[in-house]
Amino acid sequence: MGAIWNRLARGDSSLAADALRLLRVGSRTGLLWQQRPAGVLRTARILLHHPLGAGLIHALNAGNAPSRLAVVDGSQSLTYGQMDARLSQLVHGLRSLGLGRGDRLALMAPNGWPYLLGFFGALRGGFAAVHVSYRLTAPELRYILEHSGARALLFDPRCLEAVKALMDAEPFRKLIFIATSFMPDAPDVLTLEALLSGQPESFPRSAKRLLAMPNLVYTSGTTGAPKGAVRDFARLSLPELMRILDRLPFRAGERHLVVCPLYHSAAQAFVIFQAAGGSTLVLLPRFDPEETLRCLATERIDSVLLTPTMIRLILDLPEAVKARYRPGLRLRSLVSGAAPFPQPLREEAIEFFGEVVHDFYGSTEVGWTTLVGSKEMLERPSTVGRPIPGTHIFILDDEGRPLPPGEVGEIFVTTQQRIEEYYRNAEATSGSRRGEAQASGDLGWLDEAGYLFLAGRRSDLVISGGVNVYPSEIEQALVEHPAIREAAVLGVPDDKWGERVVAFLVGPKAAELPEIEAFCRERLAGFKVPKQWELREELPHNATGKVLKRLLKEELLGAKG
């Protein structure tokens, strides 16, 4: 109450805006539902000892609608009441193993209810969740476990090869290994079922109020070793949640498909948004284009997060397959993000799915920054939208000076969603900030109306003949050619130009390259036209759909010897 009083004393007009937004969005989405009388006392008791935050989501929903489905994971379905009980058992179980507030619990598994249990259990218990890709090799896993200082690792048996290589290694002799299910090849490893067994279902009390809910996500590592980005989910307040939902057609109690990997920050944000509204999370362990489309059509899915690569693969399915499932689609929102969404692909997606397609811009470092809907995509091609309320975007030059509309510079953001730091990397943390503004790592520009346009990663900038060349602009021009399914542009050292522009293309044949070069020259200045063309069957991507240009450059430079 003190924070509200202070804001009123300062004449903070955003308080009124937040209050109105809360009422408007709460009424539209159904988030402000009537609590069941039986759940009011339980809810009040929990809130008396714990701050309102992401760690309480399942407890509050269990008080309101305990029999509502929280998770559908293949043949396994769990209600909010069941998830709430298991979350409390997990916290009690981890505490019995010696984990305390702030200790790090690493999660390494495909999408599934055990991953959600570990994620929300860490938030409830005050542990720091460390998110690990289940695709990592033993050396990659070793780096993250050592760097994060993890005390325990919850892992899927499919990751056993990488995990087993570390079990007897000296640094990990005290690490607690917990398998999501029994493994005949490692029968002595503690299982999640055994950890939960016999633990109380009562909401765990804390010696201190959980003023922080740390979460550790390692960046994609597209340009080098990953950095651990620390986010405090306690900062994702109710007003902040409402600011985002104000721009999205989400509804309480809907069915949301989770197919993007949960170890990535975008998927984590979506499951928090949806669980906060008491929605049912339908989980797919991995992406398959036909299975995803089938699930969208037959599981009565209302909303989904898909990367542009996933959308491309769905739209490339045979027409007979798409025709089979299209009548069953009932999506209210298909949100894309995590990688560039080319305008031709946007238009194709809108034609197939309808005007339910959205694109958001953000990053692990700055969270959710902008949002654009279908109509704006068609009216302002290639924009990623305007900032969500409460978020401010600045385009700065190399000296940190603001640039006017239309000029390209580095994108900085002020937002409550900003990461706290890069873990154990003070230099990277300070180097990524200008005062309160956090660098996104991307280049872009704002138009006069405040719409943001991207020019690519700062690390991808090519300086050829002393002129800045932005790969994103060239890539957007290239994918307009009907023969090109995907394009990646980068710079490599060149004795004459300093760097020369190289384009990697998927789709065309060698005989079409002269036509493609002419096509490019009609749309771009001569210095932007690639000086070298490379044809590939496919491009390397990380799990969120970003092209791994570092690997392409290494491949090219290695081939040139």
N, C-alpha and C positions, 0 to 999 in steps of 0.2 A: 504494500500500500504506500510505503514511503517513496518508492520510485515513481509511482503515479502522481503523488503529491508534488514531488520535486519538478516533474514535467509540467504540471499545471502552474506551479509558481513561476516557471520560466516562460510561461505562455506558449508552450510547445503545441503547435497546431496539429502535429502529426498524431497526438493522442486522440483527438476527435476523429481524425480520419481512420485511425486504427479501430476505434470503437464502432464507427459506422460500417467499416469493412467487416468487422466481426459479426455484426448483426446481419448484413446483407449476404455474406458468403455462408455464414452459419445457417441461415434460413434456406438459401438456395440449395446447398449441398446436403442439408439434413444433419450437419454435424452438431447442431444444438438440440439434439433430441431430448425428450423427457427421460430422466433417470427412473428406472423401476424402483418402487418404494423399498423393496428388499435390498437393493444395491446401494441406496443412499448412505446408510450407516457405515457400510463397509468402505465405500468411497471416501467418506469424510474421515474415517479412521486412518486410511492410508495417506490422505493429503495432509493430515495433521503432522505426520512424521517425515514426509518426503515431499520435495518440491515437484511441481507439475512439470513433467518432461517426458522424453521418449521412453524412459525406463518404466513408466506407469501405463503405457498405452494398453497393454493386454489386461492389466488389472482393472482399469476403468471400463473397458469393454466387457470384461467378465462380470462386472457388477451390473452392467446395463443389459447385456444380451449374451449370457453364458453359453447358450446353445447355438449361436450363430457360427457358421463355419469361418475359421480364421485361415486355415491352410488346407489346400488340396494338393497332395504330392503323390501322383500316380494313384495307387490303390489306397494310400493312407490319407485320411482326413482328420483334422483336429479342430475342435471348437475353440472359441476364445476362453471358455472355462478350462478346457484341457491344456491349452497352451499356457495359460496363466499359472496353473498348478505345476507344470513341468519347468517353467522358468524359475519359480521359487525353489523347486527341488535342485535345479542346476546350481543356483547361487549357494544354497546350503551345502551341496556336495563339493563345490570348488573351495568353499571356505574350510570344509573339513580336511581338504588336502593341503591347506596352508596358504591359499591365495587370499590376499587382502586388497584393500582399496588401492587402486592404481596399478596393481600387478597386471602383466600383459598376458592375455589369452589369445593365442594365434589360431586362426580358423583356416583350414585347407580342405575344401570339399566342393563338389559341384552343387548347383542349386538344389536345395532340398530342405525339409523341415529341420534337420539337425543344424544346418548353417544358420537358419533364422533363430533357432533356439540359442545358439552360441552368441549371435549378434545381440539380440534383445536381452539375453541373460547377462552379458557383460554390461550393458547399459543399466540394468536393474541393480546389479551387484556392485557397481562402481569399479569394475575392472576395465582395462583398456583393451578393446578388441584390435587385433592385428590381422589384417585381411591379406591372405596369401592365395595366389593363383594355384589351383590344383594341377596345372600343367607344368609347374616348375620342376627343374631337375634338382638333384641333390645339392650341387654347388650353389644354385640360385636360392634354394630354400635355406641353406646354411647361412648365406649372407643376411637374409632378412631376420632369421631367428637370432643370430648373434647381434646384429645392429639394433634390433628392437628390445633385446633383453627379455624375450618371452619366458614366462614361467611354466606355461602349459601349452600343448598343441592338440587341438581337436581336429582329427583328420579322417578322411574317407579311406576305406581299404584300397580303393583304386590308386591311392597315392603311396601305397606301401613301399614300392621300390625306392622312391626318393627318401621317404621317411626312415626306412630300415638302414639306409646307408649312414644315417646320422645317430641312430640309437646308441651305438657303442662308442661314439666319438667323445673325447674328453670334455669338450665344452658343454655337452648336452646330457651328461650323466645324471644331473639333478632335474632335467626337464621332465615334466609329467606328460606322458603320451596317452591320449584318450582316443580310441577308435569309435567311429559312429556306429559300427556293428562288429559282431564277432568275426575274427579272422583265423581260419584253420592254420595258416602259415605263421601266425604269431599269437598263439592261444593265451599267452601270459599277459598280453597288453590289456590294460583296463578298458572296458567298453562304456559307452554312454549309458546304456541300460543299467549296468552295474553301478555306475556313479549316481544315477537318479534313485535307484532302488532303496527304499527305506527312509529316504529323506523327507522331511515335513513339507507339506504343501502350503504352509502359512507364509504370508508375505514376509520376507526377511527384513528384520530391523537393522538399522545402521547406527553405529556409535555416533556418527556425525551425519548431518544432512548432506546428501550427495550434491555438492555445489558444482561439480564438474562431471561430465560424461565423456571422457576422452575416447577417441577413435583414431586408429592409425592406418592410413592407406598409403601404400607405396606407389609412386607415380609410375606411368607406363614404361619409362626407360627407353623412349624412342630415340633419344640422343645420347644415352650413356647409362651409368649405374642409377638405379631408382633411388629416389629420395623419399623418406618417410614423412608424409604430411599429417600433422596432428590437428584434428578437428574436435571441438568440444560441442557435443550435441545439446548441452544445456543452453547454448546460445540460440538454438532453433526454437524460439519462443512461439507462443500462440499467435501474436500479431505477425511474426515473420511467416508462419505457416499460412495465415490468412492472406497475406500479400501475394503469395504464390498461387494459392487456390483461386484467388480473385480473377486470375487470367486463364484458368484451366477449367474445362467443363466436368470436373470430377464430382461424384456424388457419394454420399455416405452409403455403405452397404453394397457397393457395386462389386463386380468380379474383375480382378486385375490379373493379367497374365505376366508372369515373371520369367523371362527367357534370357535377358542380358545377365552376365555373371554377377553374382552377389558380392564378389570381392571387389567390384568396381564401385566408386562413390556414387555414380548416377543411379544404379539399381538400388543402392542402400537408401538414397533419398526417397525414391519412389515407394519402397516398402514402408518407410516411416509415414509418408503422406497417406498411403492407403490404409495402413493399419490404424492410424489415428482416426480415420473415418469409419472404422469397423468393417472394412471391406474384406472380401475373401481373396486371398492370394493363391492363384493357381500356378504351380511351379513346373517348369520343364527343366530337366537337368542340363540340357545343351540345346543349341539351336540347330534345327533342321528345317529347311524352308517349307516343305510340304506338311510336316508334322505341326509346325507353328501355325500355318494357315488353317489346317484342320482343327486345331485347338481353338483358334479365334472363332471359327464358325460353329463348332459343335459344343463348346463349353460355355456358350452365352457370355463371352468376354465383352466387357464394357470399355476397358482401357488397356493400353499396352505401351511399353517403351521398347523401341527397336532402333538399332543403329542403321545408318544409311546402307551399309553393306548388306544387312539382313533384308531390308526393304528391296534392294536390288535383286537379291536371290529369290525372294518370293515372286516378284514381278517377272522374273525370267522363267518361272515354272511353265510347263506346257499349257496352252490355252484350255485344253480339256480339264486339266487339274484345277485351274483357277475357276472355270465355269462350274465345276462340281461344288465348290465351297463358297463361292461369292454370295449366293442367295442367303446363306446362313449368317452372314456378317451383321453384327448389330453394334459395332463400335461407336462410342461417343467421342473418343479421343485416341488417336495414334500419335504418340510423341516421339520425335527422333532427336538424337543428340549424340555427344561423345566424339563425333567426327564430322567433317564437312559434308553437307547435304546439297549436291549439285542441283541447280535449277531444273534441268531437264528431268532428273529423277523425281524432284518434288512434284512437277506437273503430272508425271506419269502416275505417281502415288495418289494424287488428288483425284485423278480420273478413275482409278480403280477403287479406292476406299471411300471416296467422297470428301466433302469439305470438313473432315474431322482431323486432318493432318496438321500437326504442330511441329515446330523446330525450336529447340532451346540452345542457347549458348551458355557455356559455363566451363568450369574446370575443377579438378580436385582442389586447387588453391583458393578459388573464389566462389565455389558453389554455383548456384543457379543465378544467372545474371540477366539474360533477356529471354523473351518468348515471342514467337511470331505464329500467327494462325494462317489457315489456307488462303483466305481472301487477301491478306496483306502480302503473302508470298507471291500471289499472282499480280498484285498491284505494284509491288516494289521487288522485282526479281533479285534474288541473291541476298537480301537482307536477312539477318538473324533476329531482327526485331528491336523493340525498345526495352529499356531496363524495367524490371519489375519494381513496384513501389518500394521505397526504402533503400534501393541500390543506385549508386551513381557511377557513371563511366567517365573516365578521362583519357584523352588521347595525348600522349606526351612525346616530345622529341628526346634525343639522347641526353640532353642536359636537364630533362625533367620539366621543360616548359610546355604549357598547354598549346595544342595546335588547333587552328580553326576548322570548321566543317569542311570536309572534302580532302583534307590532308592526312596522309598515312603516318601513323606513329604507333608506339607501343600502347596496348590497352591496359589501363590500371582501373581497379574497382575498389570502391568502399562499400562494405556490406557486413551485416551481422554474421554471414555465413563464412567469412574469411577463416582460413586455417590459423591456428595459434602459432605454429612454427614448423620448420623442417626439423624433425627429431635429430638431436645431436649434430646439428649443422647450423651453428649460429651465423656463419658467413653467408650461407645460402639464404637464410631467413632475412637478414638485414639487406642483402643485395637484391631481394625481390620486392622491396617496399620503398615507397616515397611517402613518408609520414604515415598516415593511416591507410593509404591506398596500397593495395596488393597488386603486384604484376601478375597478369594472366599468362605471360609467355607468348602471347599472340600479337600480331600487328593488325591494324584495322583503321577504319575511319568512320566518322559520324556524318550523316547528312543534316540539312538544315532543320529537319523535323525530329532529329534525335534518334533516327534508326541507325543501327550499327551494321557495318559491312566488314567482313574479314579479308585480310590480305595474306594470311598464312602464319606459320610459326616464326617467331623472331629468329630461331636457330636455322630456319630454312631460307632466310633472305640470301639472294644471290646478288653479288656486285660484279657486273660484267662490263668491262670498258669504263669503269668508274661510275656506272649508273645502277641504281637500285632496281632489281627485278623481283617481283613478287610472284612466287610459283602458283599461288592460289588463283590469281587472275588468269594465268595461262591454262591451268587445269580446267577452269570453268569454260574457257573458250574451246578447248579441245573436246570436252565431253558433249558439246553441242553437235559434233560430227556424228552422223548415224552409225558409222562403223566402229566407233570407240566406246567400249563399255566402261573403261576405267583409265585414268591417266594420273601419273605422278611425275612432277617436275622438280628437279634439283640442280644444284651447281657443283661442278667439279673443277679442280685446278686446271688452268690453261695458260700457257706461256704468253700468248698474245693478248687475251682478254682479261687475264687475272682469274676469272671463272667463266666457264661456258655453260650455257643452259642445255640440259639433257632432259628429254621426255621419254618416260617409260609408258608404253601403251599396251592395253589388253583389248583385243578384238580385231584390229585391221590386219591385212596381209601386206607384205613388203611392197607389192605392186601398187598399193594405194597410198604410199607415203608421199609421192609428189603432189597428189591431189590434196592430201591432208596439210602439207606445208603451204600450199596455195590458199587453202581454206583458212589457215592460221594467219597468213599475211593480210587477208581481207579484214581481219578483226583486231589485229594487234600491231603495234609499232614494230619495225624491223628488228630492233635490239631485243625484243621479247620473244621472237620466234626461235624455237629450239634449234641449236646448231648440231645436235646429235639426237638420233631417234633409236630407241631400243624397244623391240617387240617381245612381249612375254605372254605365256599362257595364263599366268595369274601373278598378282603382286603379293608380297608378304604383308600380313596384317597382324596387329595384336588383337587381344580378345574383344576390344571395344570397337574394332573396325578401322583404327588408324593405320595408314600405310607406314611400314617401318622403312623410312627412307635411308636410315643409317645402314641397313643391310644392303639396300640397292647400291649405295655409294661404295660400300666396302667391296661388293661383288664387282662393280665396274672398275674400281681402281686396282683390285687384285688381278682382274683379267688383263688390264693394260700393263701390269707388271711394273 
